[in-house]
């Protein structure tokens, strides 16, 4: 049997050009698509393919989790860097964050290759790879799409197992026009951002200051509410993103628009300080940079000193790629982080904030929490995620690693938005003072606009009941296992729900993909069964609009589960893999078990056609009430605890 493995559409296009359709259509060839977009491209060219579901199961995911945890702990145990400002945890956490994703990606590829070998007697494997390995690396902490490890790992796998490797070389993806455009846009952005920064530093006076890392995830709404109560307080956004043309244009546009809003006194954020745009105007600390260089040489030495068992997975070595990515991408990321941290010290010293509020803690945003201790100002972590205690060792590992980027960090205080978050913090023994606030950043349904939004989405006169599916997704550069579905698992679960909806007469199905999802509406139509009562709504509407018309929400794992329950919308936790039970509920194994509950855990696709209308019928008669949600939501008056906290942080009477 011959195997063709493809990760990107450009690889499929190149392979078709090189070998023609005859290779793909041969009876002894199996095509494996590692991404649904590739599957759609092949389908549109009349080529059948298999997904990763045939080759990576829950057991494989669990092996990846354990191996990644063991190896990350081994590599990071002796990393010691404390900068001259006393900041240290943020550097270590950032390295752990990226190391895990590198290792996850390599093991994901190896597990799939091993699964293919286990199921097929392989003669040849066809795969694409960059012509020069050293030339594919990008100076970013995350795995860039230019960084293609599949071909190299497949070649190593073939050499190890006596399989013929047929490689097709990819051309280097460099556009000098794009590079030049980016440099010009970045220079313009630098100039504008620096002027705006100097204006805000000089014009602050004695106004009290609240700092936030972004006004997305509901933070903008929260700042407006604070502004209504404290109009004299200024809110400033400290922002850092990867230096791309799109990001630089967005930052420059926001600085301009916010400047005019300030002139018209309509702003809710006083200013935007993009650290990456002003960092070039500040000198680097070469001594600190050299210290980081030394630590990275030690880190690379630790990779090289790993035992054969540690350095391989299913006998395939991946450490050469890990070492190169650390040395090129991660090293540059931490050097940049040190410079940004030095700049952050300068910014915070000048702004003298009273309060920092943040919803995540990766990289520079983790450093912000550490600075609140060093400079003695108040900081409050308000997670934008959902957090529940783990049910097994795999969830314990993954929940903890995820939480370190959003809720378990060095911010002085933590907002508790749900009873489940309180249980989560207890489980991981978080000892910070807690502000029992109820939901602060969650999307909120607008009941008054429900009829109008329904008509806009479904058209007038459509009385169908609406179920909404929304779930967390991750791409190749940020793979998480067990607690989140892979892209192929996500599509498979959606197919089960579409098949169920096709058996119902009065139900409309809305899919709300995660913002990170790059699958188009046309591609969803190709990937899912045909359904006349299916609609995919991407970024055209805020999730609050979608929530406003939902009668039932279905998800595997996502913050939207909590958002639905906070809006008194019942939830189905659909887990066809029998793997992750978000609230540790008793499984609904038959439609005869359906009773009045806020949330249901279902693993069997065949009961969905009766379970969905059964649950909808229950709440048609009487909507879900607050008294039924005591395990999921706090009373509305808990929000006053947050405003009391803000008053106190601003130095006012409580």
C-alpha positions as CSV (number, residue, x, y, z in Angstrom):
1,X,0.0,0.0,0.0
2,X,1.2,3.5,-0.8
3,X,0.3,6.5,1.4
4,X,0.1,10.2,0.5
5,X,0.1,12.5,3.6
6,X,-0.8,16.2,3.2
7,X,-1.1,18.9,5.8
8,X,-1.7,22.0,3.7
9,X,-3.7,22.8,0.5
10,X,-0.5,24.1,-1.2
11,X,1.0,20.6,-0.6
12,X,-1.9,18.9,-2.2
13,X,-1.8,21.3,-5.2
14,X,2.0,20.7,-5.6
15,X,1.6,16.9,-5.3
16,X,-1.1,16.9,-8.0
17,X,1.1,18.9,-10.3
18,X,4.0,16.6,-9.7
19,X,2.3,13.3,-10.1
20,X,-1.1,13.9,-11.6
21,X,-4.4,12.6,-10.5
22,X,-3.5,9.1,-11.6
23,X,-1.4,8.6,-8.5
24,X,-4.1,9.7,-6.1
25,X,-6.7,7.5,-7.8
26,X,-4.7,4.3,-7.9
27,X,-6.3,1.4,-6.1
28,X,-3.2,0.8,-3.9
29,X,-3.0,4.4,-2.7
30,X,-4.5,5.9,0.5
31,X,-4.5,9.7,0.9
32,X,-4.4,11.1,4.4
33,X,-5.4,14.7,5.0
34,X,-4.3,16.2,8.3
35,X,-6.5,19.2,7.9
36,X,-10.2,19.4,6.8
37,X,-9.4,22.2,4.3
38,X,-7.1,19.7,2.5
39,X,-9.9,17.2,2.5
40,X,-12.2,19.7,0.8
41,X,-9.6,20.6,-1.8
42,X,-9.1,17.0,-2.7
43,X,-12.9,16.3,-2.8
44,X,-13.4,19.2,-5.2
45,X,-10.7,17.6,-7.4
46,X,-12.5,14.2,-7.3
47,X,-10.1,12.6,-4.9
48,X,-11.2,10.6,-1.8
49,X,-9.1,11.0,1.4
50,X,-9.1,9.9,5.0
51,X,-8.8,12.1,8.1
52,X,-6.7,11.6,11.2
53,X,-9.6,9.9,13.0
54,X,-8.5,6.6,11.5
55,X,-5.0,6.9,13.0
56,X,-5.1,8.9,16.2
57,X,-7.5,7.9,19.0
58,X,-8.0,8.8,22.6
59,X,-5.2,6.5,23.8
60,X,-2.8,8.1,21.4
61,X,-3.8,11.6,22.7
62,X,-3.2,10.4,26.2
63,X,0.3,9.1,25.3
64,X,1.1,12.5,23.9
65,X,-0.1,14.3,27.1
66,X,2.1,12.1,29.3
67,X,5.2,12.3,27.1
68,X,4.9,16.1,26.7
69,X,4.5,16.6,30.4
70,X,7.5,14.4,31.3
71,X,9.8,16.0,28.7
72,X,8.8,19.6,29.4
73,X,9.4,19.2,33.1
74,X,12.8,17.6,32.4
75,X,13.9,20.4,30.1
76,X,12.7,23.4,32.2
77,X,13.8,22.2,35.6
78,X,17.1,24.0,35.6
79,X,16.1,27.1,33.7
80,X,17.0,30.1,35.9
81,X,16.7,33.6,34.8
82,X,15.7,36.6,37.0
83,X,15.9,40.0,35.4
84,X,17.1,43.1,37.1
85,X,13.5,44.1,37.9
86,X,13.0,40.9,39.9
87,X,10.8,39.3,37.2
88,X,11.3,35.6,36.7
89,X,8.1,33.5,36.6
90,X,6.9,35.0,33.3
91,X,10.1,33.9,31.4
92,X,9.7,30.3,32.7
93,X,6.0,30.1,32.0
94,X,6.4,31.5,28.5
95,X,9.1,28.8,27.7
96,X,6.9,26.0,29.1
97,X,3.9,27.3,27.1
98,X,5.8,27.1,23.8
99,X,7.7,24.0,24.6
100,X,4.5,22.1,25.2
101,X,3.1,23.1,21.8
102,X,6.3,22.2,20.0
103,X,6.4,18.7,21.6
104,X,2.6,18.2,21.1
105,X,3.0,18.9,17.4
106,X,5.9,16.5,16.8
107,X,4.2,13.7,18.8
108,X,0.9,14.4,17.0
109,X,2.7,13.7,13.6
110,X,4.5,10.6,15.0
111,X,1.4,9.1,16.5
112,X,-0.4,9.5,13.1
113,X,2.5,7.9,11.2
114,X,2.5,5.1,13.7
115,X,-1.3,4.6,13.4
116,X,-0.9,4.4,9.6
117,X,1.8,1.8,9.9
118,X,-0.3,-0.2,12.4
119,X,-3.3,-0.4,10.0
120,X,-1.5,-0.7,6.6
121,X,1.3,-2.6,5.0
122,X,3.2,0.4,3.6
123,X,5.5,0.3,0.6
124,X,5.9,4.0,-0.1
125,X,5.0,7.3,1.6
126,X,4.6,10.5,-0.4
127,X,5.0,13.7,1.4
128,X,6.0,17.4,0.9
129,X,8.9,19.0,2.7
130,X,11.0,22.2,2.5
131,X,14.1,21.8,0.4
132,X,16.4,23.3,3.1
133,X,15.4,22.5,6.7
134,X,17.4,25.4,8.2
135,X,15.7,27.9,5.9
136,X,12.1,27.1,7.0
137,X,12.4,28.5,10.6
138,X,10.7,31.8,11.5
139,X,11.7,34.0,14.5
140,X,8.5,33.4,16.3
141,X,7.6,31.6,19.5
142,X,4.7,29.8,17.9
143,X,5.0,27.2,15.1
144,X,4.6,29.3,11.9
145,X,2.8,27.8,8.8
146,X,6.2,28.1,7.0
147,X,7.6,25.6,9.4
148,X,6.7,22.2,8.0
149,X,7.9,19.3,10.1
150,X,5.7,16.7,8.6
151,X,7.9,15.9,5.7
152,X,11.1,15.6,7.8
153,X,9.5,13.5,10.5
154,X,7.9,11.2,7.8
155,X,11.3,10.8,6.1
156,X,12.9,9.8,9.4
157,X,10.0,7.4,10.1
158,X,10.5,5.8,6.7
159,X,14.2,5.4,7.1
160,X,13.6,3.8,10.5
161,X,11.0,1.3,9.2
162,X,12.4,0.4,5.8
163,X,9.7,2.3,3.9
164,X,10.5,4.2,0.6
165,X,10.1,7.9,1.1
166,X,9.0,10.0,-1.9
167,X,9.5,13.6,-1.1
168,X,8.3,16.6,-3.1
169,X,10.1,19.8,-2.3
170,X,8.2,23.0,-1.4
171,X,9.4,26.4,-2.7
172,X,10.5,28.9,-0.1
173,X,7.5,31.2,0.7
174,X,9.0,34.6,0.6
175,X,7.5,37.7,-0.9
176,X,9.8,40.7,-1.0
177,X,6.9,43.0,-1.7
178,X,5.2,41.8,1.5
179,X,8.4,42.2,3.5
180,X,9.0,45.7,2.1
181,X,5.3,46.7,2.8
182,X,5.6,45.4,6.3
183,X,8.7,47.4,7.0
184,X,7.1,50.6,5.7
185,X,3.8,50.0,7.6
186,X,5.8,49.1,10.8
187,X,7.9,52.3,10.5
188,X,4.7,54.5,10.1
189,X,3.1,52.6,13.0
190,X,6.2,53.2,15.2
191,X,6.2,56.9,14.5
192,X,2.5,57.3,15.3
193,X,2.5,55.0,18.3
194,X,5.5,56.8,19.9
195,X,3.9,60.3,19.5
196,X,0.7,59.0,21.0
197,X,2.6,57.3,23.9
198,X,4.5,60.6,24.7
199,X,1.2,62.5,24.7
200,X,-0.4,60.1,27.1
201,X,2.6,60.1,29.4
202,X,2.8,63.9,29.6
203,X,-1.0,64.4,29.8
204,X,-1.9,62.0,32.5
205,X,-1.7,64.5,35.4
206,X,-3.2,63.2,38.6
207,X,-5.8,61.0,37.0
208,X,-6.2,57.5,38.3
209,X,-5.3,54.8,35.8
210,X,-6.7,51.4,35.0
211,X,-4.6,49.2,32.7
212,X,-6.0,46.3,30.5
213,X,-4.3,44.1,27.9
214,X,-7.2,44.4,25.4
215,X,-10.8,45.5,25.2
216,X,-12.0,42.3,23.5
217,X,-13.5,39.3,25.4
218,X,-16.0,41.7,26.9
219,X,-13.4,44.0,28.5
220,X,-14.6,46.9,26.5
221,X,-18.1,46.5,27.9
222,X,-16.7,46.3,31.5
223,X,-14.6,49.5,31.0
224,X,-17.6,51.4,29.8
225,X,-19.5,50.4,33.0
226,X,-16.5,51.5,35.1
227,X,-16.3,54.8,33.1
228,X,-20.0,55.5,33.9
229,X,-19.2,55.2,37.6
230,X,-15.8,56.9,37.5
231,X,-15.7,59.3,34.6
232,X,-12.5,60.9,35.8
233,X,-10.6,57.6,35.6
234,X,-8.5,56.9,32.5
235,X,-8.3,53.4,31.0
236,X,-5.2,52.4,29.0
237,X,-4.7,49.3,26.9
238,X,-1.2,47.8,26.9
239,X,-1.0,45.7,23.8
240,X,1.5,43.4,22.1
241,X,1.0,41.2,19.1
242,X,3.1,39.5,16.5
243,X,4.6,42.0,14.0
244,X,2.6,41.2,10.8
245,X,1.2,43.5,8.2
246,X,-2.3,42.9,9.3
247,X,-1.5,43.5,13.0
248,X,0.5,46.6,12.4
249,X,-2.3,48.1,10.2
250,X,-4.9,47.2,12.9
251,X,-2.8,48.9,15.6
252,X,-2.2,52.0,13.6
253,X,-5.9,52.3,12.7
254,X,-7.0,51.9,16.3
255,X,-4.5,54.5,17.5
256,X,-5.9,57.0,14.9
257,X,-9.6,56.2,15.7
258,X,-9.0,56.3,19.4
259,X,-7.3,59.7,19.1
260,X,-10.4,61.2,17.4
261,X,-12.6,59.6,20.0
262,X,-10.5,61.3,22.7
263,X,-10.9,64.6,21.0
264,X,-14.7,64.1,20.9
265,X,-14.6,62.8,24.5
266,X,-16.3,59.6,23.5
267,X,-13.5,57.2,24.4
268,X,-13.7,54.4,27.0
269,X,-10.1,53.6,26.5
270,X,-7.9,56.7,27.0
271,X,-5.1,55.4,25.0
272,X,-3.6,52.3,23.3
273,X,0.1,51.6,23.9
274,X,1.4,48.9,21.4
275,X,4.6,47.8,23.1
276,X,6.0,46.2,19.9
277,X,5.6,49.4,17.9
278,X,7.4,51.6,20.5
279,X,10.0,49.1,21.6
280,X,12.4,49.9,18.8
281,X,12.9,53.4,20.3
282,X,14.3,52.0,23.5
283,X,17.7,50.5,23.8
284,X,18.2,46.9,24.6
285,X,19.9,45.8,27.7
286,X,22.8,43.8,26.3
287,X,23.9,42.3,29.6
288,X,20.4,40.9,30.2
289,X,20.2,39.7,26.7
290,X,23.5,37.9,27.1
291,X,22.2,36.2,30.3
292,X,19.3,34.8,28.3
293,X,21.6,33.6,25.6
294,X,23.6,31.7,28.2
295,X,20.4,30.1,29.6
296,X,19.3,29.0,26.1
297,X,22.7,27.4,25.4
298,X,22.1,25.4,28.6
299,X,18.6,24.6,27.5
300,X,19.8,23.3,24.1
301,X,22.5,21.2,25.9
302,X,19.8,19.6,27.9
303,X,17.9,18.7,24.8
304,X,21.1,17.2,23.4
305,X,21.7,15.2,26.6
306,X,18.3,13.5,26.6
307,X,18.3,9.7,26.8
308,X,17.2,7.7,23.7
309,X,13.9,6.9,25.4
310,X,13.3,10.6,26.3
311,X,14.4,11.9,22.8
312,X,12.2,9.6,20.8
313,X,8.5,8.6,20.5
314,X,7.6,5.3,19.0
315,X,11.4,5.1,18.2
316,X,11.2,8.2,16.1
317,X,13.6,11.0,17.2
318,X,12.3,14.5,17.1
319,X,14.8,16.4,19.2
320,X,16.8,17.8,16.3
321,X,13.7,19.8,15.3
322,X,13.0,20.7,18.9
323,X,16.5,22.0,19.3
324,X,16.4,24.0,16.1
325,X,13.0,25.6,17.0
326,X,14.2,26.4,20.5
327,X,17.4,27.9,19.2
328,X,15.8,30.0,16.4
329,X,12.2,30.7,17.4
330,X,11.9,30.4,21.1
331,X,15.2,32.0,21.9
332,X,14.3,35.1,19.8
333,X,10.8,35.2,21.5
334,X,12.4,35.3,25.0
335,X,15.0,37.9,24.0
336,X,12.1,40.0,22.7
337,X,10.2,39.4,25.8
338,X,13.0,40.6,28.0
339,X,13.2,43.8,26.0
340,X,9.4,44.3,26.2
341,X,9.6,43.6,30.0
342,X,12.2,46.4,30.3
343,X,9.9,48.7,28.3
344,X,6.9,47.6,30.5
345,X,8.9,48.7,33.5
346,X,9.4,52.1,31.9
347,X,5.7,52.4,31.0
348,X,4.3,51.3,34.4
349,X,6.8,53.6,36.2
350,X,5.4,56.6,34.2
351,X,1.7,55.6,34.3
352,X,1.7,54.7,38.0
353,X,-1.5,52.6,37.7
354,X,-4.0,52.0,40.5
355,X,-5.5,48.9,38.9
356,X,-4.5,46.3,36.3
357,X,-7.2,44.0,35.0
358,X,-6.3,41.1,32.7
359,X,-8.0,38.1,31.2
360,X,-5.0,36.1,30.2
361,X,-1.3,35.6,31.2
362,X,1.0,34.5,28.4
363,X,4.3,36.3,27.7
364,X,4.2,40.0,28.5
365,X,0.7,39.7,30.0
366,X,2.1,37.4,32.7
367,X,4.8,39.9,33.4
368,X,2.1,42.5,34.1
369,X,0.9,40.5,37.1
370,X,4.5,40.2,38.4
371,X,5.0,43.9,38.1
372,X,1.9,44.6,40.2
373,X,3.8,42.9,43.1
374,X,7.1,44.6,42.4
375,X,5.5,48.1,42.1
376,X,2.7,47.5,44.6
377,X,-0.4,48.3,42.7
378,X,-3.7,46.3,42.6
379,X,-4.2,43.6,39.9
380,X,-7.2,41.5,39.2
381,X,-7.3,38.4,37.0
382,X,-10.6,38.0,35.2
383,X,-10.4,34.8,33.2
384,X,-12.2,34.7,29.8
385,X,-12.3,30.9,30.0
386,X,-14.3,28.1,31.7
387,X,-12.6,26.2,34.6
388,X,-13.8,23.0,36.2
389,X,-12.0,20.5,38.5
390,X,-10.4,17.6,36.6
391,X,-11.9,14.1,36.6
392,X,-8.7,12.2,35.8
393,X,-4.9,12.6,35.5
394,X,-5.1,13.7,31.8
395,X,-7.5,16.5,32.6
396,X,-5.5,17.4,35.7
397,X,-2.4,18.0,33.5
398,X,-4.2,19.8,30.6
399,X,-6.6,21.9,32.8
400,X,-3.6,23.1,34.8
401,X,-1.5,23.9,31.7
402,X,-4.4,25.8,30.1
403,X,-5.2,27.6,33.4
404,X,-1.7,28.9,33.7
405,X,-2.3,31.0,30.6
406,X,-5.6,32.5,31.9
407,X,-6.4,32.1,35.6
408,X,-3.5,30.5,37.6
409,X,-0.9,33.3,37.6
410,X,0.7,36.1,39.6
411,X,-2.1,38.7,39.5
412,X,-2.8,39.6,43.1
413,X,-6.6,38.9,43.1
414,X,-8.7,36.6,41.0
415,X,-12.4,37.2,40.0
416,X,-14.6,34.2,40.6
417,X,-17.3,34.3,38.0
418,X,-19.0,30.9,38.6
419,X,-19.2,28.3,41.4
420,X,-17.3,25.9,39.2
421,X,-14.4,28.3,39.0
422,X,-14.4,28.5,42.8
423,X,-14.1,24.7,42.9
424,X,-11.3,24.8,40.3
425,X,-9.3,27.3,42.4
426,X,-9.8,25.1,45.5
427,X,-8.6,22.0,43.7
428,X,-5.4,23.7,42.6
429,X,-5.0,25.3,46.0
430,X,-4.9,28.9,44.7
431,X,-4.5,31.1,47.8
432,X,-5.1,34.6,46.3
433,X,-7.9,36.8,47.6
434,X,-11.0,36.0,45.5
435,X,-13.6,38.6,44.3
436,X,-16.9,36.8,44.0
437,X,-18.2,38.8,41.1
438,X,-20.4,36.6,38.9
439,X,-19.8,36.8,35.1
440,X,-17.8,39.9,34.1
441,X,-16.5,39.0,30.6
442,X,-19.0,36.5,29.3
443,X,-21.2,37.2,26.4
444,X,-24.7,38.0,27.5
445,X,-27.9,37.4,25.6
446,X,-30.2,40.3,24.7
447,X,-33.7,39.0,25.3
448,X,-35.3,42.2,23.9
449,X,-33.6,41.8,20.6
450,X,-34.4,38.1,20.2
451,X,-37.3,38.5,17.8
452,X,-35.4,41.0,15.6
453,X,-32.2,38.8,15.5
454,X,-34.3,35.7,14.7
455,X,-35.8,37.4,11.7
456,X,-32.4,38.6,10.5
457,X,-30.9,35.1,10.8
458,X,-33.9,32.9,9.7
459,X,-36.2,35.3,8.0
460,X,-39.7,36.4,8.9
461,X,-42.3,33.8,9.8
462,X,-39.8,31.1,10.7
463,X,-40.9,29.6,14.1
464,X,-38.2,26.8,14.1
465,X,-36.5,26.2,17.4
466,X,-32.8,27.0,17.3
467,X,-29.9,24.9,18.6
468,X,-26.4,26.4,18.5
469,X,-23.1,24.6,18.4
470,X,-19.9,26.4,19.6
471,X,-16.7,24.8,20.8
472,X,-13.1,25.6,21.4
473,X,-10.7,24.9,18.5
474,X,-6.9,24.9,18.2
475,X,-4.6,24.9,15.2
476,X,-1.4,23.1,14.5
477,X,0.6,25.6,16.5
478,X,-1.4,25.3,19.7
479,X,-2.6,21.7,19.9
480,X,-4.2,20.6,23.1
481,X,-5.4,17.0,23.6
482,X,-8.2,15.2,25.5
483,X,-10.0,18.4,26.9
484,X,-10.5,19.7,23.4
485,X,-11.5,18.1,20.1
486,X,-9.1,18.0,17.1
487,X,-10.4,19.6,14.0
488,X,-11.3,16.2,12.5
489,X,-13.1,15.3,15.7
490,X,-14.9,18.6,15.6
491,X,-16.2,18.0,12.1
492,X,-17.2,14.5,12.9
493,X,-19.2,15.7,15.9
494,X,-20.9,18.3,13.8
495,X,-21.8,15.7,11.3
496,X,-23.6,13.7,14.0
497,X,-25.6,16.7,15.0
498,X,-26.5,17.6,11.4
499,X,-27.7,14.0,10.8
500,X,-29.9,14.3,13.9
501,X,-31.3,17.7,12.8
502,X,-32.2,16.2,9.4
503,X,-34.6,13.9,11.2
504,X,-36.4,16.8,12.9
505,X,-39.0,19.1,11.4
506,X,-39.0,22.2,13.6
507,X,-35.3,22.6,14.5
508,X,-32.8,25.0,12.9
509,X,-29.0,24.3,13.5
510,X,-26.6,27.2,13.8
511,X,-22.8,26.5,13.9
512,X,-20.7,29.2,15.4
513,X,-17.1,28.4,14.6
514,X,-14.4,29.6,17.0
515,X,-12.7,32.9,15.9
516,X,-9.5,31.0,15.2
517,X,-11.3,28.7,12.7
518,X,-10.3,29.3,9.1
519,X,-12.7,26.9,7.6
520,X,-15.0,28.8,5.3
521,X,-18.8,28.5,5.1
522,X,-18.4,26.8,1.6
523,X,-15.9,24.3,3.1
524,X,-18.3,23.5,6.0
525,X,-20.9,22.7,3.3
526,X,-18.5,20.3,1.7
527,X,-17.4,18.6,5.0
528,X,-20.9,18.2,6.5
529,X,-24.0,16.3,5.4
530,X,-26.4,18.4,3.4
531,X,-29.0,20.1,5.5
532,X,-31.5,22.8,4.5
533,X,-31.9,24.0,8.1
534,X,-28.2,24.6,8.7
535,X,-26.4,27.9,8.9
536,X,-22.8,28.7,9.7
537,X,-22.3,32.1,11.2
538,X,-18.7,33.2,11.6
539,X,-17.5,36.7,12.6
540,X,-20.4,38.6,11.1
541,X,-22.2,38.8,14.5
542,X,-21.1,38.9,18.1
543,X,-21.7,35.7,20.0
544,X,-24.1,37.6,22.2
545,X,-26.5,37.8,19.2
546,X,-26.2,34.1,18.6
547,X,-26.8,33.4,22.3
548,X,-29.9,35.6,22.2
549,X,-31.7,33.3,19.8
550,X,-30.5,30.0,21.1
551,X,-33.0,27.6,22.6
552,X,-30.3,25.0,23.3
553,X,-26.5,25.0,23.1
554,X,-24.4,21.9,22.2
555,X,-20.6,21.9,22.9
556,X,-17.7,19.6,23.7
557,X,-15.6,22.1,25.7
558,X,-15.8,25.9,25.6
559,X,-16.5,29.0,27.6
560,X,-19.8,29.2,25.6
561,X,-21.1,26.4,27.9
562,X,-20.8,28.8,30.9
563,X,-22.2,31.7,28.8
564,X,-25.3,29.7,27.9
565,X,-26.0,28.7,31.5
566,X,-25.5,32.2,32.7
567,X,-28.2,33.2,30.2
568,X,-30.5,30.3,31.4
569,X,-30.1,28.3,28.2
570,X,-29.8,24.5,28.7
571,X,-26.7,22.7,27.4
572,X,-25.9,19.4,25.9
573,X,-22.3,18.2,26.4
574,X,-21.8,16.0,23.3
575,X,-18.8,13.7,23.6
576,X,-19.0,10.9,21.0
577,X,-15.4,10.0,22.1
578,X,-16.5,9.1,25.6
579,X,-13.6,11.1,26.9
580,X,-14.4,14.5,28.4
581,X,-17.3,15.2,30.7
582,X,-17.0,18.9,31.4
583,X,-19.3,19.0,34.6
584,X,-18.9,15.3,35.5
585,X,-22.6,14.6,34.9
586,X,-24.4,11.3,34.8
587,X,-24.5,10.2,31.2
588,X,-27.9,10.4,29.4
589,X,-27.9,7.0,27.6
590,X,-31.4,7.0,26.4
591,X,-34.1,9.5,25.5
592,X,-36.2,7.9,28.2
593,X,-33.7,9.3,30.8
594,X,-34.3,12.9,29.9
595,X,-35.6,14.9,32.8
596,X,-35.4,18.6,33.7
597,X,-31.7,19.5,34.1
598,X,-29.6,22.5,33.2
599,X,-27.0,20.3,31.4
600,X,-26.9,16.9,29.8
601,X,-23.9,14.6,29.0
602,X,-24.5,12.6,25.8
603,X,-22.0,10.3,24.0
604,X,-24.3,8.3,21.7
605,X,-25.1,10.0,18.4
606,X,-28.1,7.8,17.8
607,X,-30.1,9.2,20.7
608,X,-29.7,12.9,19.5
609,X,-32.7,12.9,17.2
610,X,-35.0,12.2,20.2
611,X,-32.9,13.8,22.9
612,X,-32.8,17.2,21.2
613,X,-36.6,17.7,20.8
614,X,-37.2,16.1,24.2
615,X,-35.1,18.7,25.9
616,X,-36.5,21.5,23.8
617,X,-40.0,20.4,24.7
618,X,-39.3,20.6,28.4
619,X,-38.1,24.2,28.3
620,X,-40.8,25.3,25.8
621,X,-43.3,24.8,28.6
622,X,-41.2,26.5,31.3
623,X,-37.8,28.2,30.7
624,X,-34.8,27.3,32.8
625,X,-35.0,29.3,36.1
626,X,-32.3,30.7,38.3
627,X,-33.2,28.4,41.2
628,X,-32.2,25.4,38.9
629,X,-28.8,26.9,38.2
630,X,-27.4,27.3,41.7
631,X,-24.5,25.0,40.9
632,X,-23.7,27.0,37.8
633,X,-24.3,30.7,38.5
634,X,-24.1,33.3,41.2
635,X,-27.0,35.7,42.0
636,X,-26.9,38.9,39.9
637,X,-26.1,41.1,43.0
638,X,-22.6,39.5,43.2
639,X,-21.6,42.0,40.6
640,X,-21.6,44.7,43.2
641,X,-18.6,42.9,44.8
642,X,-16.6,43.8,41.7
643,X,-17.6,47.4,41.8
644,X,-16.7,47.6,45.5
645,X,-13.3,46.1,44.6
646,X,-12.7,48.7,41.9
647,X,-13.7,51.5,44.3
648,X,-11.2,50.2,46.8
649,X,-8.5,49.8,44.3
650,X,-9.0,53.4,43.1
651,X,-8.6,54.6,46.7
652,X,-12.2,55.4,47.3
653,X,-14.4,54.6,50.3
654,X,-16.0,51.2,50.1
